[in-house]
Amino acid sequence: PADILTGELGSGLTALDIGIASPDAAGAGHDCTNTMVERKQRKYEPHRAVLDRQNITYKPITFSCYGRLHPDTTATLSTLAQRIARRRGCSAGEWRFRRLRAKLVTQIWSRAGRMVRSCWPDREDESGDEG
């Protein structure tokens, strides 16, 4: 169920399941990131026993399509940044978290731009000139 399988977040492995949610989608609820976390947890609940036996923790990592992080995502990425900083022998965990968050949000907005551009009509289509 994971997009990323890492051993950096605790004892055993952590399966990070990344999702991007739109607040404008049908069924997004009051908080689209929270709705997505709940939906992903329900979806993978039947597999929890198997993951537990393999010492794997399942964690949804959700963002809104506008770059807002779910609170659990913020906590997970902050923990990951702190551990990376410690492993590298420095105390710049907060700086690493801000940089990681900025890079992820930039990728989300870049993806949104590509989606808009792919739906935009070509200039040739607008002119009616078929060449």
NULUMSE-199441 format. One record per residue: residue in three letters; chain; x, y, z of N, C-alpha, C in turn; residue number from 1. Coordinates in steps of 0.05 Angstrom, whole numbers, plus 5000, padded with zeros to 4 digits. Each point is the difference from the previous one (the first is absolute). Layout:
<rs>
[r ALA, A, [X, Y, Z], [X, Y, Z], [X, Y, Z], NUM]
...
</rs>
This chain:
<rs>
[r PRO, A, [5016, 4976, 5000], [4984, 5024, 5000], [5017, 5025, 5000], 1]
[r ALA, A, [5026, 4998, 5000], [5017, 5024, 5004], [5012, 5011, 4974], 2]
[r ASP, A, [5003, 5026, 5000], [5015, 5013, 4979], [5030, 5000, 5008], 3]
[r ILE, A, [5004, 5002, 5027], [5028, 5000, 5010], [5000, 4981, 5024], 4]
[r LEU, A, [5020, 4983, 5001], [5004, 4982, 5023], [5027, 5008, 5012], 5]
[r THR, A, [4999, 5009, 5026], [5024, 5011, 5012], [5004, 4988, 5028], 6]
[r GLY, A, [5025, 4998, 5009], [5006, 4992, 5027], [5009, 5023, 5017], 7]
[r GLU, A, [4996, 5024, 4991], [5010, 5024, 5014], [4981, 5011, 5021], 8]
[r LEU, A, [4976, 4989, 5003], [4980, 5013, 5017], [4993, 4984, 5025], 9]
[r GLY, A, [5015, 4980, 5007], [4994, 4985, 5024], [5012, 4972, 4998], 10]
[r SER, A, [4992, 4983, 5019], [5009, 4972, 4999], [4984, 4986, 4978], 11]
[r GLY, A, [5014, 4986, 4983], [4987, 4987, 4978], [4997, 5019, 4976], 12]
[r LEU, A, [4983, 4993, 4982], [4996, 5016, 4976], [4974, 5017, 5002], 13]
[r THR, A, [5000, 5021, 4985], [4976, 5017, 4998], [4993, 5002, 4971], 14]
[r ALA, A, [4974, 4994, 4994], [4990, 5002, 4972], [4986, 5027, 4998], 15]
[r LEU, A, [5012, 5018, 4984], [4988, 5026, 4996], [4983, 5000, 4975], 16]
[r ASP, A, [4975, 5006, 5003], [4981, 5000, 4977], [4993, 5029, 4995], 17]
[r ILE, A, [5010, 5011, 4978], [4997, 5028, 4994], [4974, 5005, 4984], 18]
[r GLY, A, [4986, 5021, 5008], [4975, 5007, 4987], [4997, 5030, 4998], 19]
[r ILE, A, [4988, 5009, 4978], [4994, 5029, 4997], [4970, 5002, 4997], 20]
[r ALA, A, [4988, 5017, 5016], [4971, 5002, 5001], [4991, 5029, 4993], 21]
[r SER, A, [4977, 5002, 4986], [4989, 5026, 4993], [4977, 5006, 5018], 22]
[r PRO, A, [4999, 5024, 5011], [4977, 5008, 5017], [4975, 5004, 4983], 23]
[r ASP, A, [5003, 5001, 4974], [4978, 5004, 4982], [4988, 4974, 4990], 24]
[r ALA, A, [5012, 4977, 5007], [4990, 4974, 4990], [4975, 4992, 5016], 25]
[r ALA, A, [4984, 4984, 4986], [4976, 4990, 5013], [5009, 4983, 5024], 26]
[r GLY, A, [4987, 5003, 5023], [5007, 4984, 5023], [5025, 5009, 5015], 27]
[r ALA, A, [5010, 5024, 4993], [5025, 5009, 5013], [4996, 5006, 5030], 28]
[r GLY, A, [4975, 5006, 5007], [4995, 5007, 5028], [5010, 5027, 5008], 29]
[r HIS, A, [5000, 5005, 5026], [5009, 5025, 5011], [5030, 5004, 4996], 30]
[r ASP, A, [5016, 4978, 5002], [5029, 5001, 4997], [5007, 4977, 4981], 31]
[r CYS, A, [5007, 5007, 4975], [5005, 4979, 4980], [5024, 4982, 5008], 32]
[r THR, A, [5020, 5011, 5014], [5023, 4983, 5007], [4991, 4980, 5021], 33]
[r ASN, A, [4984, 5008, 5019], [4990, 4982, 5021], [4982, 4979, 4988], 34]
[r THR, A, [4983, 5008, 4982], [4982, 4981, 4986], [5016, 4978, 4986], 35]
[r MET, A, [5022, 5009, 4986], [5017, 4981, 4986], [5014, 4981, 5019], 36]
[r VAL, A, [5010, 5010, 5023], [5013, 4983, 5019], [4981, 4979, 5010], 37]
[r GLU, A, [4975, 5008, 5007], [4980, 4981, 5010], [4994, 4979, 4978], 38]
[r ARG, A, [4997, 5009, 4975], [4993, 4981, 4979], [5023, 4980, 4995], 39]
[r LYS, A, [5025, 5010, 5001], [5023, 4982, 4996], [5002, 4980, 5024], 40]
[r GLN, A, [4995, 5009, 5024], [5002, 4983, 5024], [4979, 4977, 4997], 41]
[r ARG, A, [4975, 5008, 4992], [4979, 4980, 4996], [5007, 4980, 4979], 42]
[r LYS, A, [5012, 5010, 4978], [5007, 4983, 4977], [5020, 4978, 5008], 43]
[r TYR, A, [5020, 5008, 5016], [5021, 4981, 5007], [4996, 4986, 5027], 44]
[r GLU, A, [4978, 5006, 5014], [4995, 4986, 5025], [5000, 4970, 4998], 45]
[r PRO, A, [4988, 4988, 4979], [5001, 4971, 4997], [5028, 4988, 4999], 46]
[r HIS, A, [5020, 5016, 4993], [5027, 4991, 4997], [5018, 5006, 5024], 47]
[r ARG, A, [4988, 5012, 5021], [5015, 5009, 5023], [5014, 4976, 5014], 48]
[r ALA, A, [4986, 4978, 5003], [5012, 4977, 5014], [5025, 4990, 4985], 49]
[r VAL, A, [4999, 4999, 4974], [5023, 4990, 4984], [5023, 5020, 5003], 50]
[r LEU, A, [4994, 5026, 4999], [5021, 5020, 5003], [5012, 4999, 5028], 51]
[r ASP, A, [4983, 4996, 5021], [5011, 4997, 5027], [5018, 4977, 5003], 52]
[r ARG, A, [4993, 4977, 4988], [5017, 4976, 5002], [5028, 5005, 4986], 53]
[r GLN, A, [5000, 5018, 4981], [5025, 5006, 4985], [5014, 5024, 5012], 54]
[r ASN, A, [4989, 5010, 5023], [5011, 5024, 5014], [5001, 5024, 4981], 55]
[r ILE, A, [4978, 5004, 4986], [4997, 5023, 4982], [4977, 5018, 5011], 56]
[r THR, A, [5006, 5025, 5003], [4980, 5020, 5008], [4990, 5015, 4975], 57]
[r TYR, A, [4974, 5001, 4996], [4988, 5014, 4977], [4994, 5028, 5008], 58]
[r LYS, A, [5009, 5020, 4984], [4995, 5028, 5005], [4992, 5014, 4974], 59]
[r PRO, A, [4976, 5010, 4999], [4993, 5017, 4977], [5014, 5028, 5003], 60]
[r ILE, A, [5010, 5010, 4978], [5013, 5026, 4999], [4983, 5016, 4981], 61]
[r THR, A, [4984, 5019, 5010], [4981, 5013, 4982], [5004, 5030, 5000], 62]
[r PHE, A, [4995, 5011, 4976], [5003, 5029, 4994], [4974, 5008, 4986], 63]
[r SER, A, [4993, 5026, 5004], [4979, 5010, 4983], [5013, 5007, 4973], 64]
[r CYS, A, [4983, 5003, 4979], [5011, 5007, 4974], [5012, 5028, 5000], 65]
[r TYR, A, [4995, 5015, 5021], [5012, 5027, 5003], [5024, 5000, 5018], 66]
[r GLY, A, [5010, 4977, 5008], [5025, 4998, 5015], [4997, 4999, 5030], 67]
[r ARG, A, [4976, 4999, 5011], [4997, 4999, 5029], [5004, 4971, 5010], 68]
[r LEU, A, [5016, 4997, 5021], [5006, 4974, 5011], [4980, 4992, 5021], 69]
[r HIS, A, [4993, 4975, 5001], [4984, 4990, 5022], [5018, 5001, 5025], 70]
[r PRO, A, [4989, 5005, 5024], [5016, 5001, 5024], [5018, 4975, 5005], 71]
[r ASP, A, [4990, 4977, 4994], [5016, 4975, 5003], [5023, 5000, 4980], 72]
[r THR, A, [4995, 5011, 4976], [5021, 5002, 4980], [5022, 5019, 5010], 73]
[r THR, A, [4992, 5022, 5011], [5020, 5019, 5012], [5017, 4986, 5021], 74]
[r ALA, A, [4987, 4985, 5018], [5014, 4987, 5021], [5019, 4979, 4989], 75]
[r THR, A, [4991, 4984, 4980], [5017, 4979, 4989], [5024, 5012, 4985], 76]
[r LEU, A, [4995, 5021, 4984], [5023, 5012, 4985], [5019, 5014, 5019], 77]
[r SER, A, [4990, 5012, 5022], [5017, 5013, 5020], [5018, 4979, 5013], 78]
[r THR, A, [4988, 4977, 5007], [5016, 4979, 5013], [5021, 4990, 4980], 79]
[r LEU, A, [4992, 4996, 4975], [5019, 4991, 4980], [5023, 5020, 4997], 80]
[r ALA, A, [4994, 5025, 4999], [5021, 5021, 4997], [5018, 5000, 5025], 81]
[r GLN, A, [4989, 4997, 5024], [5017, 4999, 5024], [5019, 4976, 4999], 82]
[r ARG, A, [4990, 4977, 4992], [5017, 4976, 4999], [5022, 5003, 4979], 83]
[r ILE, A, [4993, 5012, 4977], [5020, 5004, 4979], [5022, 5019, 5011], 84]
[r ALA, A, [4992, 5021, 5014], [5019, 5019, 5011], [5018, 4986, 5020], 85]
[r ARG, A, [4989, 4984, 5018], [5016, 4986, 5019], [5020, 4981, 4987], 86]
[r ARG, A, [4990, 4986, 4980], [5017, 4981, 4986], [5024, 5014, 4987], 87]
[r ARG, A, [4995, 5025, 4991], [5022, 5015, 4988], [5016, 5016, 5020], 88]
[r GLY, A, [4994, 4997, 5025], [5016, 5012, 5021], [4995, 5030, 5004], 89]
[r CYS, A, [4976, 5009, 4994], [4994, 5029, 5004], [4973, 5003, 5015], 90]
[r SER, A, [4994, 5024, 5007], [4975, 5005, 5014], [4980, 5017, 4983], 91]
[r ALA, A, [5003, 4999, 4974], [4984, 5016, 4983], [4974, 4986, 4991], 92]
[r GLY, A, [4987, 4986, 5018], [4976, 4985, 4993], [4978, 5018, 4991], 93]
[r GLU, A, [4995, 5022, 5013], [4979, 5018, 4992], [5005, 5012, 4973], 94]
[r TRP, A, [5024, 5008, 4994], [5008, 5010, 4974], [4995, 4979, 4978], 95]
[r ARG, A, [5007, 4975, 5006], [4996, 4979, 4981], [4971, 4995, 4995], 96]
[r PHE, A, [4984, 5001, 5021], [4971, 4997, 4997], [4988, 5022, 4982], 97]
[r ARG, A, [5007, 5025, 5005], [4990, 5022, 4984], [5008, 4997, 4970], 98]
[r ARG, A, [5025, 4991, 4996], [5009, 4996, 4973], [4986, 4977, 4986], 99]
[r LEU, A, [4996, 4978, 5015], [4985, 4977, 4989], [4972, 5008, 4993], 100]
[r ARG, A, [4986, 5014, 5019], [4973, 5009, 4995], [4998, 5018, 4976], 101]
[r ALA, A, [5019, 5019, 4997], [5000, 5018, 4978], [5003, 4985, 4973], 102]
[r LYS, A, [5018, 4980, 5000], [5004, 4985, 4975], [4975, 4984, 4993], 103]
[r LEU, A, [4987, 4988, 5020], [4976, 4984, 4995], [4977, 5018, 4989], 104]
[r VAL, A, [4996, 5023, 5013], [4979, 5018, 4992], [5006, 5011, 4972], 105]
[r THR, A, [5025, 5006, 4994], [5007, 5009, 4973], [4993, 4979, 4979], 106]
[r GLN, A, [5005, 4974, 5007], [4993, 4979, 4981], [4969, 4998, 4996], 107]
[r ILE, A, [4985, 5004, 5022], [4971, 4999, 4998], [4990, 5023, 4981], 108]
[r TRP, A, [5011, 5024, 5004], [4992, 5022, 4983], [5009, 4996, 4971], 109]
[r SER, A, [5023, 4989, 4996], [5010, 4994, 4973], [4982, 4980, 4987], 110]
[r ARG, A, [4991, 4979, 5014], [4981, 4981, 4990], [4974, 5013, 4992], 111]
[r ALA, A, [4990, 5018, 5017], [4976, 5015, 4994], [5003, 5016, 4974], 112]
[r GLY, A, [5023, 5013, 4997], [5005, 5015, 4975], [5000, 4982, 4976], 113]
[r ARG, A, [5013, 4977, 5002], [5000, 4982, 4977], [4972, 4990, 4993], 114]
[r MET, A, [4983, 4995, 5021], [4973, 4992, 4995], [4984, 5021, 4985], 115]
[r VAL, A, [5003, 5025, 5009], [4986, 5023, 4987], [5010, 5002, 4971], 116]
[r ARG, A, [5026, 4999, 4996], [5011, 5003, 4973], [4991, 4978, 4982], 117]
[r SER, A, [4997, 4976, 5010], [4991, 4978, 4983], [4971, 5003, 4991], 118]
[r CYS, A, [4985, 5015, 5015], [4972, 5004, 4992], [4996, 5026, 4984], 119]
[r TRP, A, [5021, 5016, 4997], [4998, 5025, 4986], [5000, 4995, 4970], 120]
[r PRO, A, [4983, 5014, 4985], [5000, 4995, 4971], [5025, 5009, 4986], 121]
[r ASP, A, [5009, 4986, 4980], [5023, 5008, 4984], [4994, 5026, 4985], 122]
[r ARG, A, [5020, 5016, 4994], [4996, 5025, 4985], [4990, 4993, 4972], 123]
[r GLU, A, [5009, 4978, 4989], [4990, 4992, 4973], [4970, 4995, 5000], 124]
[r ASP, A, [4990, 4987, 5022], [4972, 4995, 5002], [4983, 5025, 5001], 125]
[r GLU, A, [5011, 5021, 5012], [4985, 5025, 5002], [4998, 5015, 4974], 126]
[r SER, A, [5021, 4998, 4983], [5000, 5016, 4976], [4982, 4988, 4978], 127]
[r GLY, A, [4994, 4974, 5003], [4983, 4987, 4980], [5016, 4994, 4974], 128]
[r ASP, A, [5025, 5006, 5000], [5017, 4995, 4977], [5011, 4971, 5002], 129]
[r GLU, A, [4994, 4984, 4980], [5008, 4972, 5001], [5024, 4995, 4983], 130]
[r GLY, A, [5015, 5021, 4993], [5025, 4998, 4989], [5004, 4995, 4972], 131]
</rs>
